[in-house]
Amino acid sequence: MAGKNSAADAGDGPTKAGFVALIGAPNAGKSTLLNQLVGTKVSIVTHKVQTTRAIIRGIAMHGASQIVFVDTPGIFRPRRRLDRAMVDTAWGGAKDADVVALLIDARKGLDEQNEKILEKLADIKLKKILILNKIDTVKRDSLLALAQLINARTQFERTFMVSALNGDGVSDLVEYFAENVPDGPWLYPEDQASDLPLRMLAAEITREKLFLRLHEELPYISTVETESWQERKDGSVRIEQTIFVERDSQKSIVLGKRGQTIKAISQAAREEISEMLEQPVHLFLFVKVRENWADDPERYREMGLEFPH
């Protein structure tokens, strides 16, 4: 598992701990990279852009260092209130970090979205590194040219070339972060891979399955909340979740003919949640219409986002 050294390696010497913000355009591969760095699935990965809504922290232990990764939502041009909240949160996460890591899809290179991010990064006076991702899909000469071009725009301390998908270059990255977080006590218990409560992580998994199944008909207007979580005597867990949509027509899409769609989503989510918890799971999904949930401040707080006025 990437970045998963036992804390015993640290001995009783001084420890280090700090925050690394991963920023980048949608689909640059941030969630995939985060999962590689932490060595466990903490951020949902789908082929649909803008799936990471809240800031999800993954934690990697490396020798005496604890590295807390802030996986910010993809930075894009916001159109709706929810979009604006996601973008504001992403930049907020970058400003609070010890190291800012900009991830760029090497195949896309310096497109309009990355140009805008670079402009804004120039104002952030923190340690910045550049990570070129998906290097297995691009020729070496073009990679070096791209790295030079980007470094000419904004000064990065280091440039790393990785493939988040197969893990190439990830161990060098972990090594760098471990050396560059500040001295200080660890911020989380060492065995905690993510500070997301399990309930929220389970809701994210269900939302991922919903996306994979319905990304054409139901782009973004859905959220999932874990309503109840009961550990049973037989070692299993009973979970109830509600999928919220904005209209009745969306509700019937999620249910599908004779409930077939929700059944498939439920089964896929149950299998993955069970694998994550390493215990049997009984999952019950309900679909409710909550009009204009995307304009309700309470929902934003639950997702860890600032409500944009």
C-alpha positions in Angstrom: 0.0 0.0 0.0 1.4 3.4 -0.9 2.6 5.6 1.9 1.6 3.1 4.6 4.7 2.7 6.7 4.1 1.4 10.2 4.4 4.1 12.8 6.8 1.8 14.6 9.4 3.0 12.0 9.2 6.4 13.8 10.8 5.1 17.0 10.5 7.6 19.8 12.1 10.4 17.9 10.5 13.7 16.8 7.4 13.5 14.7 6.2 15.6 11.8 2.7 16.4 10.6 1.0 18.7 8.1 -1.5 19.3 5.4 -1.1 18.8 1.7 -3.7 20.3 -0.6 -4.3 18.5 -3.9 -5.7 20.9 -6.4 -6.5 20.7 -10.1 -9.1 20.8 -12.8 -11.9 18.2 -12.8 -10.8 14.7 -13.8 -7.1 15.5 -13.4 -7.0 12.3 -11.3 -6.9 13.8 -7.8 -9.2 11.2 -6.2 -7.2 8.3 -7.8 -3.9 9.8 -6.6 -5.3 10.4 -3.1 -6.3 6.7 -2.9 -2.8 5.7 -4.0 -1.1 8.0 -1.5 -3.2 6.8 1.4 -3.3 3.2 0.3 -7.1 2.8 0.8 -10.2 4.1 -0.9 -11.1 7.4 0.7 -12.4 9.4 -2.2 -14.9 8.3 -4.8 -13.6 7.9 -8.3 -16.0 8.1 -11.2 -15.7 9.1 -14.9 -18.1 12.0 -14.2 -16.5 15.4 -13.5 -17.1 17.2 -10.2 -17.8 14.2 -8.1 -15.8 15.3 -5.1 -18.0 17.7 -3.3 -16.6 18.0 0.2 -13.0 18.2 1.1 -12.0 14.7 1.9 -9.0 14.1 4.0 -6.8 11.0 3.5 -4.0 10.3 6.0 -0.7 8.7 5.1 1.8 7.6 7.7 5.4 7.6 6.4 8.2 7.0 8.9 7.8 9.7 11.6 5.6 11.8 9.4 1.8 12.0 9.2 0.6 13.6 6.0 -3.0 14.8 5.8 -4.2 15.1 2.3 -6.9 17.6 1.5 -8.7 16.5 -1.7 -10.3 19.7 -2.9 -13.2 19.7 -5.3 -12.1 20.1 -9.0 -11.7 23.8 -9.8 -14.0 24.8 -12.7 -16.1 27.7 -13.8 -19.0 27.7 -11.3 -22.5 28.1 -12.7 -24.9 27.1 -9.8 -24.7 27.9 -6.1 -23.4 24.4 -5.3 -20.7 24.8 -8.0 -19.6 28.1 -6.4 -19.4 26.5 -2.9 -17.2 23.7 -4.3 -14.8 26.2 -6.0 -14.6 28.4 -2.9 -13.9 25.4 -0.7 -11.1 24.2 -3.1 -9.3 27.5 -2.9 -9.9 27.7 0.9 -8.3 24.3 1.3 -5.3 25.4 -0.7 -4.6 28.5 1.4 -4.7 26.5 4.7 -2.1 23.9 3.6 1.6 23.4 4.3 2.2 22.3 0.7 0.1 22.9 -2.3 0.3 20.2 -5.0 -1.1 21.1 -8.4 -2.1 18.0 -10.4 -2.3 18.3 -14.2 -3.4 15.7 -16.7 -0.4 15.4 -18.9 -2.6 14.6 -21.9 -4.6 17.8 -21.6 -1.5 19.9 -20.9 -2.0 23.7 -20.5 -5.7 24.0 -21.4 -7.9 27.0 -20.4 -8.8 25.6 -17.0 -5.2 24.9 -16.0 -4.2 28.4 -17.3 -6.7 29.9 -14.9 -5.6 27.8 -12.0 -2.0 28.8 -12.6 -2.9 32.5 -12.6 -4.6 32.2 -9.2 -1.8 30.0 -7.8 0.6 32.8 -8.4 -1.0 34.7 -5.4 -0.6 31.8 -3.0 2.7 32.2 -1.1 3.1 28.6 0.0 5.4 25.8 -0.9 4.1 24.6 -4.3 4.8 21.5 -6.3 3.7 20.4 -9.7 2.5 16.8 -10.4 2.1 15.7 -14.0 -0.3 12.8 -14.0 -1.1 10.1 -16.6 2.5 10.1 -17.8 2.0 6.6 -19.2 -0.1 8.1 -22.0 2.4 10.8 -23.2 5.9 10.7 -24.8 8.8 11.7 -22.6 9.8 14.7 -24.8 6.3 16.2 -24.6 6.3 15.7 -20.8 9.6 17.6 -20.3 8.4 20.4 -22.6 5.1 20.6 -20.7 7.0 20.7 -17.3 9.2 23.6 -18.6 6.3 25.5 -19.9 4.3 25.3 -16.7 7.4 26.1 -14.5 8.0 29.2 -16.6 4.5 30.5 -15.5 4.7 29.8 -11.8 7.6 28.8 -9.7 7.3 25.3 -8.4 9.8 23.8 -5.9 9.7 20.4 -7.6 8.0 18.7 -10.5 6.9 15.1 -10.1 5.8 12.8 -12.9 3.3 10.1 -11.9 0.7 7.7 -13.1 -1.9 7.7 -10.3 -3.6 4.7 -11.9 -0.7 2.3 -11.7 1.2 4.0 -8.9 4.3 4.9 -10.8 6.2 7.8 -9.1 3.9 7.9 -6.1 6.5 6.7 -3.6 8.8 9.6 -4.5 5.9 11.9 -3.9 5.1 10.5 -0.5 8.8 10.8 0.4 8.8 14.5 -0.5 5.6 15.2 1.5 7.0 13.4 4.5 10.1 15.5 4.5 8.3 18.8 3.8 5.5 18.8 6.5 6.4 20.7 9.7 7.8 19.2 12.9 5.1 18.6 15.4 2.8 16.0 17.0 0.6 13.8 14.8 -2.9 15.3 14.2 -4.8 12.0 14.1 -4.6 8.5 15.5 -2.2 6.6 13.3 -4.6 3.9 12.2 -7.2 6.3 11.0 -7.0 6.3 7.2 -9.6 9.0 6.8 -11.2 11.4 9.2 -14.5 11.2 7.3 -16.9 9.4 9.5 -17.7 6.0 8.2 -21.3 7.1 7.7 -20.3 9.8 5.3 -17.9 7.5 3.4 -20.7 4.9 3.1 -22.9 7.6 1.6 -20.2 8.6 -0.8 -19.9 5.0 -2.0 -23.7 4.8 -2.7 -23.5 8.2 -4.5 -20.7 6.8 -6.7 -22.9 3.8 -7.6 -25.8 6.1 -8.4 -23.5 8.1 -10.7 -22.1 5.1 -12.5 -25.6 3.8 -13.1 -27.4 7.1 -13.9 -24.9 9.6 -15.1 -26.8 10.3 -18.3 -30.3 10.9 -16.8 -29.3 12.4 -13.4 -26.2 14.5 -13.6 -25.8 16.2 -10.3 -29.1 16.8 -8.5 -28.8 14.0 -6.0 -27.3 13.6 -2.6 -27.1 10.6 -0.3 -27.3 10.7 3.5 -26.8 7.9 6.0 -29.7 8.1 8.3 -29.0 5.2 10.6 -26.2 2.8 11.5 -26.7 -0.1 13.8 -24.0 -2.6 14.7 -25.7 -5.9 15.2 -24.9 -8.7 17.7 -24.0 -11.1 14.8 -21.2 -8.8 13.7 -23.1 -7.3 10.8 -24.1 -3.6 10.4 -27.6 -2.4 9.3 -27.4 0.9 7.4 -30.3 3.0 6.2 -29.6 5.7 3.6 -31.8 8.2 1.8 -31.2 9.4 -1.7 -32.5 12.9 -2.1 -33.6 14.3 -5.5 -35.3 17.5 -6.5 -38.3 16.2 -8.4 -40.7 13.3 -8.6 -39.5 12.6 -12.2 -36.0 12.1 -10.9 -37.3 9.8 -8.1 -38.8 7.4 -10.7 -35.5 7.4 -12.6 -33.6 6.3 -9.5 -36.2 3.6 -8.7 -36.3 2.3 -12.2 -38.9 -0.1 -13.7 -40.3 -2.3 -10.9 -37.5 -1.0 -8.6 -34.8 -2.6 -10.7 -32.4 0.4 -10.8 -32.4 1.1 -7.1 -31.9 -2.7 -6.5 -28.8 -2.7 -8.7 -27.4 0.4 -7.0 -28.1 -1.0 -3.6 -26.4 -4.3 -4.3 -23.2 -2.6 -5.8 -23.0 -0.2 -2.8 -23.6 -2.9 -0.2 -20.8 -5.1 -1.6 -18.3 -2.2 -1.5 -19.3 -0.9 1.9 -19.1 -4.4 3.2 -15.6 -4.8 1.8 -14.6 -1.4 3.3 -15.9 -2.3 6.8 -14.7 -5.9 6.5 -18.1 -7.0 7.9 -21.5 -8.1 6.5 -23.8 -5.1 5.6 -27.6 -4.9 5.3 -28.2 -1.8 3.3 -31.7 -0.2 2.9 -32.1 2.7 0.4 -34.9 5.1 0.3 -35.6 7.8 -2.3 -37.1 11.1 -1.2 -37.9 14.4 -3.1 -36.5 17.4 -1.3 -37.1 20.4 -3.5 -34.2 22.9 -3.9 -31.9 21.0 -1.6 -29.1 22.6 -3.5 -30.1 26.0 -2.0 -30.3 24.8 1.6 -27.4 26.0 3.8 -27.8 23.0 6.1 -27.0 20.6 3.3 -23.8 22.5 2.6 -22.7 22.3 6.2 -23.2 18.5 6.1 -21.0 18.3 3.0 -18.3 20.4 4.7 -18.8 23.3 2.3 -19.2 27.0 2.9 -22.7 28.3 1.8 -22.1 31.0 -0.9 -24.4 34.0 -0.5 
